[in-house]
Amino acid sequence: MELNLSEEISGENGPFAELTRSVIRAGIEVQKRLGPWLLESAYESCLAHELVLVGHAVQRQVTVPIRYRELVVPNAFRLDLLVDDMLVVELKVAEAITKEHEAQVLSYLRFSEKPVGLLMNFALQPLAKRGIRRFLLTFPSSSV
């Protein structure tokens, strides 16, 4: 099965826009209260709590396997947060968002088969302007 992976910076419209806006608002609130440059684990705990407060189902440190032929690597990846069983959130505290960070999120989407992901870099201020990338995983429509 072939997958299309795309990256959108704004994510204001389109599929899962309301869900991603809700998570982004929660991330902004967490950064506003805590400030930049803490450990990722601190942001993860606080963001998970903030998301539960606004009504989302949140799982932390979700393991994702890789399947290659008959081999299954059970704990190949670990998602920072999984929101409402569809949105992968990867948290960073780094000078910049890199291509490697983006590739990491795209791999997480591909192997978890979740449709949407956010990469949030809490070192960058303001978070909403500089520290967020949105990614979509889409399955191409089959031609008959």
N, C-alpha and C positions, 0 to 999 in steps of 0.2 A: 504494500500500500504506500502510495506516495503522499508526502505532506508538503504543504506550503507554509513556510514560516515567514512572518513579516514583523517589522518593528515600526511602531508609531511613537513619536515623541509625545504628542498631546493626549491622544486617546479620548478626546472630548466627545466624539460621536462614534457611532458604530456599535458593534457587538460588545456587550458587557460594560458599556460606558458608565452606567449607574453604579455597578459594583466597583469598578476601578476608581471612580470619583469618590466613593465612600471610603475606600482604603487610603486613597491619597489624602483626603481630609483628615483621617485619623493619623496618618504619618506626619502631616503638618502640625497637628496638635501636639504630638509627642515631641517633635523637634523643638517646637516653641517652648514647651515646658522644660525640656532637659538640656537644650542647646546642642551644638555639634561636638563631634570628636570623642564620644564615649565608646565603649566596647559594643560590638554588634550584638552581643548577648543581652545587654541592657536595653537596647532599642527593640530587640525581638520580644522580650518579656513585656515591655510597656506597650508596644504596638498590639500584641496579641490581646492584652487586657483591654485596651481602648476599643478594639474591634468587637470584643465580646460585649462591652458596655453598649455599643450601638446596634447589637442584635445579630452579629455574624457568628457562624460556627467556625472555629479556628483550631487547626492542628499545628503543632510545632515539631520540627525536626522529623519530617516524614521521610522514610526511606523509600527509594525507588530502585527497582532492579533493572539490569540490562539483560536482554535476551539476545544471544548470538548463537544461531543454529540450535544445537541441543544444550548449549551451556546457558545457565542462568546465574548471573552474579547478583545475589539478593540485595546487597546494600551498596550498590554502585554509587548512588547519589543520595544526598540528604537535603530536602527542601527546608528552607528556614521556616516558612509559613505556608499553609494551604488554607485558603479562605473559601468557605461555602462549597468545598469539594470541587472547585473549578479554577480558582485563581492562585497561581504560584507567586509568592512574594520572596524575592531574594534581597537580603539586606547587605549593604556594604558601608564601610567607613574608610574612605580612600580619597586621595587628592583629586581623582577624576574617575569618571566611568570609562572603562577601557573596552576595547573589542573583546578581550578575554572574558570580562564580566558579562557582556552581551551574549557571547557564545555559550557561556554557562547557563544562562536563563533559557536560551533556545534549546539546548540539550535537555534541560529539565522538562520543558514543555513536550518535546518530542518523545522522551522515554516515559513520562508520566501520563501522556495522552490527555493532558489538561489543555483547555482552549485558550487561556489567557495568562499572561505573566506581567509582573511589575518588578523592575529593578530599582531599588531606592537606596541612594547614597546619602546617608545622614551627615556626612562631613561637609557637604555642600550646602551653602545658605544663599538664598532661601531654597528650601527643598523643592518647592513647586516649580521654580524657574530653572534650576540647574541640576537637580539630583534625581530625576525620575525618567525612566524609559518604560514604555508599554509595548508588549509583544503579543501577537496573535498567532495561534496555530489553526490553520484551516485545512480541511480535507477537500481536495479538488472534486468538483462534481464529475460523476462518471458519464462518459459519453456512450450512448447506446448505438 
